């Protein structure tokens, strides 16, 4: 066990040092603090985006989902990847072009600025407040995911992991802003992939190979090897399409889009996209495969539990199987990879919240680097408090914030990027429609049939199309 702690702490120290070293390139401007001076290379953009987008959700949330439901998790991740491909192909380049034209350092600024370059304060304020609230909760989910891993491995009180993660993130974010976040994310992405691949090799060997894995899962519960979920009231096609929209929800996530805003130029998005998926696809396969092995090797984590408690229990599958299989040094590396996954998203979300506060909610602070840093401390404190006292599982916390932001921001951003005319009242109505649809769909219990981002993103787009149509028919100006 001492070797586990040593290798774990050594990795964390390395990540923190990388972030602090980024200060050497820092400039005393808010553009440098919030978008790294728009000077980030494609490979750093790609690895940082990969680590940020595939974080505690993949290592803990997706792992737990796969542990509970078996091979059906493939549909979730396949749909997510397809949606992400669409976002990288048609959205990210336009984000870089438009943000560069406007000098925008936050996503709310993109949402608030019309095709003629005029900014609407009500849109900026509402989008800034939503960013602050939802990304604060989202960052808390990441800290909670890291704490889950430490609790499962060492039996520590969850608050210990939450505090450790929050302190490390604040140290390097305060020191170097987005550049520090991106540098550490790139290192974390490599550790994440390497550690998961090591665990997969050990797990497959312990199970006896792919064929033996299938036999073990079927013997434990035939539902684990059933590709089609039961009781799909709206069919498999819409079920899968819902997850495609889940992946497409990345276009509403400020902490992901800011990486495209920070890349050196729009023409380098294509190279970043290639590197991103060269990391993302193998990582997705390894995450699902390892979780299936975990169900075969440590099958009793959810046995006899109420469904309301099973989600949180399943999220301990990864540390449980890792502790049973890996040598100490590799175990410490894996734990660092899990913890790195959570920090790589939390740091980005905290910085996006800082941008929302200083650039959109209180623009008089726009040029103050110190105000941005103080906002970073305030948001980190909020995330820490939520993580310490929230009762939901990581999976539901992450998906709740992801869906809300994807529905509120994604459709409006698409219209803005394609230079559609959107008056202030309609922009606000589109954001409200997305949010209401997501929560109404979830409250109606329909998310199990179709992921809520499909109706959540379509409803605002239909509203926009309807208003445009009425404008042409009845003389309404859009």
N, C-alpha and C positions, 0 to 999 in steps of 0.2 A: 504493500500500500504506500509506503513512502515514495517509491519510484513513480507511482501514479501521480501523486501530488506534485513531485518535482517536475515531471515532464509537462503536466498541466500548467503549472505556474510559469514555467519557462516559456511556453507558447504565449501565454497571456502577456508576459513581460515583453516579449518580442513584438506583439501587436501594438502594445502601448508605445514602445520605443519608436516604431515606424511612424505612428501618428504624430508623436512629438517632434520627430526629425523633420516632418513636413514644414515645420515653422521656418526652416531655412529658406524656403521659397515663398513664404508668405509676404504679402504686401498689405499695407494698412488701409485697405479699401473694403467696402461691403461687397463689391463684386467679387473680389478675391475670396472673402470669407464664405460667401453663399454659393458661388458657382465656379470657384477655383480659377478665376480670371479667364474662363472659357479657353483653357489651354491643355486639356487632358487628352492623352493619346488614346487611340482606338482600343488597344488591348487593356489599358487600365479601365476605360469606360465599360468594356465588355465584362471583365471580371468583377468589377464593382457592381454593375447592374445585376449580374448573376447572383452574387452573394446577397445583395439587398433584396432581390425578388424571391429568393429561395432560401428561406431563413429558418426560424423556429417552426414555421408552418411545415417545411419539408422534413426536417430532422425529428420533430416532435409531433406536430399535428397530423401530417400525412402518414407518418409512421404509425401513429395510433389508429388512424382511420383504416389503414391497410390491415393492421393487426386484428381489428374487430370484424371487418367485412371481407377480407380476402382479396381475390383477384379482381373483384369489381372496382378496386381502386385504380386499375389501369385506365378505365374510362375517364375518371376524374383527371388524371395526369395527362392523358392523351389530348383531351379537350383543352386543357390549360396550355399545352404546348402549341396547339394549332392557333389558339387565340393570341398567344404571344408572338407567333410568326406574323400574324396579320398586323399586330401593333408595330413590330419592328419594320415591316415592309412599307406601310403606308402612313405611319404617324410620327415616329421618332425623328426622321429627317426633317419633316415639316416643323416639329417643335424647335429644332436647332435653328432653322432658318428664321422662323417668326420671332423667337426670343432674341436672336441676334439683331434683327431689324429694330425691335422695340427697346433693346437694352434691358429686357425683363430679367429679373433674378428670382422670380417666384411663379408658380403655376397660377395662383389667383390673378396675377397681373396679366397673364395671357388670356384668361377667361374674361377679364373686365375690359379688354381693349378691342375695339371694333375694327372693321376692315379698313377704315380711314385713319386709324391710329389714335382715336379718341378713347379715353378711359372713363368708365362709369364707376364712381365711388361706391354706390350701393352694392354692385356686384363684387368689387374687390373686398369690401368689408365682410359680406356674407360668406364668400369663398374663403377668406382668411380665417373667419371664426370656425367654419366647418373643418378647415385644415387643422387648426389648433385642437379642436375637440376630438376629432376622430383619429388623427395621427398621434395625439397624446395617449389615447386608449390603445392604439395599435402598438406604439412603442412599449407600453406596459405589458402587452401580450408577449412581446419578445423577451423582456426581462423575466417574465413569469416562465417562459419556456426554458431559459437558461437555468433558472432555479429548480425546475422540474428535473433536469438532468443531474444537477448536483445532489438533489435529495435522493434520487434513485441510486446514485453511485455511492455516496458517502453517508447517507442518512442525515445530512445537515438539515436544519430548519430552513424552509423555503426562503425566509427573509434574508438569509445570509447570501444566497446566490443573487437575489434581486439587488441587494446593496452593492455587491462586488461588481456586477454588470453595470449598474448606473454610475458608479465612481469611475470605472475605466473609460466608459463612453464620454463622460464629461471631461475627463482629463485631456483626451486627444482632440475632441471636438472644440473645446475651449482654446486649445493651443493652435490648431491649424484649420479649423472650419471644414468646408467640404473637401478640400484637398487632403486633409488628414483622414477623413472618412473614406475617400476613394483609395488612398494608398493602403490603409489597413484592410479595406474590403478585398483588395486584390490578393493580399497575402492570406486572408481568411478563406477566400474561395479555394485556393490551392490546398490549404489544410483540410477544409471541409471535404473536398473530393477525394483526397488521398486517404483520409481516415475512414471514410465510408467504404471505399473500395477494399481496404484492408479488412474491415469487419465483414464485408460480403464474402471474401475468400474464406475466412475462418468459419463463417456461418454455413456456407454451402458444404464445406468439408465436413462439418459436424453433422449436418443433416444426411449427407451421403449422396449429394448431387441433385440435379433438377427433378429427375424421375422420382427419387425417394421423397423429395419435398412434396410433390403432388400427392403421393400416396399418404403421407403423414397428415396433410391438410384434410384430405377427404375422410380419413379415419377419424379425425378430431371432430369435423363437422362438414357434411357435404356442401353446405351453403358457402363455405370458404373457397370452393373451386367452381362455383356457379358464376358464369360470366354475366348473366342477366339478373339484375336485382328483382326481388319479388314486388308485386303490387305497383308497377309503374303505370299509373293511371293515364299518363299522356304519351306513353310509348318510349322505346329506346332512343329513337332519333332525337326527340326533343330533350331527353335526359342528357344525351351527349352534347347537343347544341348548347344546353345550359352551361356546361363546363367550358365550351369554347368561349362563351361570353364571359365566363369567370376569368379565363386567361386574358381576354381582351380588356378586362377591367383594369389592366396595367395602365391604360391611357388616362385613367382618372386618379392615379397615385402620384402625388407631388414628389415623394421621396425617390421614385424611379425616374420620372420625367426630368428631374433636375440633372441627372447624369447626361442625358442627351443635350441639355442646355449647356453643359460644361465641356463637351467635346470640342476639339480644336476647330473642326469645320463640318458642315453638313455632308460633304463628300466622303467623310470618313465613317459615316454611320454604317455603310455596307460592310466594311471590314470588321467593325465592332459587332455587327449582327452575326457574322460567321463565327467569330471567336466565342460569342455568347452561347450559341447553340452547340458548339463543340464541347462546351462545359455542361450545359443544361441537360441535354439528352442523356448522356451517360450517368449523370447524377440522379436523374429521375428514375432511370431503370434500376440503378443500384439501391435507391431508397425503397422502392416497392419490393424488389427482390429480397432485400435484407429484412424488411418487415415481415414478409411471408415466412422466411426462415425463423424469425423470432417467434412467430405463432406456433411453429412446429417444435421449437426447442424449449420455450417457456410458456406453455399453453394455458396456465391457470390464472393469469392476471385479472381476467374479467369474469371468471367463473362464479356464478351465484350472485353477482352484483346487480343492483337495480340499474336499468339503462341510463338513468340520470347520472350515475356515478361511474359507469363503465368507460366513458370517454376519457376522463382524467386518469383512470387506472391504466388504460391502454397506452397512454402517452409515456408511461414508464417502461415500455417494452424495449426501447433501444438501450438505455443504461443497464437494464436487467440482463439482456443477452450479451452485451459487451463485457460486463463484469464476469459472466460465466465463461467466456471464451478467450478473451485477449490477454496477452502478457502485459505486465504493468506499464511498460513504456508506451506500448501501442494503445493501452487503455487511456493513459493520460493524453495522448495525441487525439484520440477520438473525443474525449471529453472537451478538450480545447476546441476541436472542430465544431461540436455542438454549441458550445458557448460562443464561439466566433460567429456562428450562423445567427444567433440572436442579436449579438452586438452590431453586426454588419447592417442589420435593418433598423435597429433602435437608433443608432447614431444618425442615420439619414433622416429618419422621421423627426427626430428632435431638431435637427437643423432646418428642415422644411417648416416646422412650426415656428422656429425663430424668424425665418424669412416672412412668414405670414404676419407675425406680430409687427415687425419693424418696417416691412415694405408695403403692407396692405391695410392692416388694422390701424396702425399709428404711423403714417408715412412721414411725419415730421422727424422720425428717427431714422429715416432711410439711409442717410450717409454716415451714421454713427456705428463704427465697428464695436465699440464698447456696449452699445445698446443691444446689438445682435448677440454678443457674448452673454450679457445678462439675461436675455431672453432664452438662450440655450440653457442656462442654469435653472430658470423658472420652469421651463417645459420638462426638463429632466426630473425636477422635483415632483411635478404633477404625475409623470409616468411612474415614478417610484411609488407614490402613494396609491395609485390605482393598482399597480402590480401587487402591492402588499395586502390589499383588502378585497380585490376582485375575487368572486367565487366561481366564475365560468372556466371551462377548460380552454387551453390555448387555441384549439381548433376553432371553437365558436367565437372567441374573442377576435381572432384574426379575420375570419370570414365576415363577421359583422362589420368591422371597419372597412375591409376591402370592398364589400358590396356597396356600402353607403357612399364611399368616395367614388367608386367606379360609376355608379348611377347618377350621382350629383354632378360630377365634373366631366366624365367621359363624353357624353353626347354633346354638351355645349362646346367642349374643346374641339371635337370633330368639326362642328359647324364653323367655329372660328378659324381653324386651320385651313379649311377649304373656302374661306373668305365669304361665308354666308352672312347676310345682314340679320342681326338679332338685337331688337330694342331691349332696353334694360328690363322692362317688365316681363318680357318673354324669357329672357335669360334666367331671371329669378324664378319664374314659373317652371322652367325646364328643370332647374336644380331641385325645386320642391317636389315636382312630379316624380323625379327619379327616387328621391328619398322615401316618399310616401309609398310608392309602388313596392320598393324593396321590403319595407317593414310590413306592409299589408300582406304581401305574398308570403312572407315568413310567418306572420301571425295566423294566416289561414291554413298553415301546415302543408303548403304546396312545395316547399323547397326540396323535399325528398323526391318529388316527381321531376321537377325542373329547377335548377339552381336559380336563385332569385335575381341574378344579374341579367338574365335574358329579358324578362319583362321590365326590369328596372332600367335597362338602357334603351329598350325599344320604346317605352312609353314617352320619354321626353322627345325622342326623334319623331314619333308620330304626332305629338303636340306641335312641334315646329313645322312639320309638313302640313298639318291642318291649317295652321295660322297663315302660312304662306299661300296655301290654296285659297283660303277665304279672302286674303288680300288681293289676289288676282281677280277673284270673282266679284267681290263686293267693294273693291276700291280701298280695302284696308292696307295701309303701308306697313310692310314688314320691317 
